[in-house]
Amino acid sequence: MLEIFMNHFPKSTRILALVVAVWCFLVTNGTAKPTISKVSVNTQKELITLDAELMDAFNEKIREAIGSGVAMTFTYEIEFRKQAAVFGDEVVSRNKVTHTVQYDTLKKVYQFTSQGKNVNRKESTKSMERYQQLMLTLKDIPVAHVFKLDPEEKYYVQVKAEMEAEGLWFPFNYLLFFVPFNEFKTSWTQSTPITIKMDPAFGVEASQKKSKPAIPAKGVADGIRSFNQ
């Protein structure tokens, strides 16, 4: 059946498809699959924040493409959820953070940007190791406000990532990296469950809902503790 289907295409297309299939098989069976690791949840003032790392996301072909000026983006999908025993876990908040790097071949510098909800960061570096660290690391990413949380409930964060290159399309996205970008996706990785503990001296102030986020009063952060269980 597959042979009959392929015969409808020109010979050059069939050869290209075969080469791509072989390359994809060799690469995807010989390299580690990208994964999210070291997911942790912290508190900063009245914010719940996320730390995480993306592992095994770079190979030599991707580094070469970036070095030639191709803009590369890692998109991190983040969900902060409340555990539920019966009807399924509830999504409290979502955030999408994009990490993009592009090499300026004239200035010989890597331009890194990070954008998302309450996230806006730029950095320039000449170090390959530094830009990779920036692309692979989520640090202090806001995911929720403490005043929205119930101290009696358990919560967790889950993260997944996807990679894409700007300005590339079939077959160049295959031939350049030997693996299709729509297959460069990680599965969801969860943090361990957490609970939020309020110091009575600051609990009311920290948990009051505000119409607009404001700088919390001094001492509120000391009344909020989170811990992995």
NORQUIBEL-V400765 format. One record per helix or strand. SS is the DSSP state (hx for helix, st for strand). FROM is the first residue (numbers start at 1). TO is the last residue. If there is no record, write none. Layout:
# NORQUIBEL-V400765
ss: (SS & SS)
from: (FROM & FROM)
to: (TO & TO)
This chain:
# NORQUIBEL-V400765
ss: (hx & hx & st & st & hx & st & st & st & st & hx & st & hx & st & hx & hx & st & st & st & hx & hx & st)
from: (2 & 11 & 35 & 47 & 60 & 72 & 90 & 109 & 119 & 128 & 137 & 146 & 155 & 172 & 181 & 185 & 189 & 194 & 200 & 221 & 224)
to: (6 & 28 & 44 & 55 & 67 & 82 & 104 & 116 & 125 & 136 & 145 & 148 & 165 & 177 & 183 & 185 & 190 & 198 & 207 & 223 & 228)
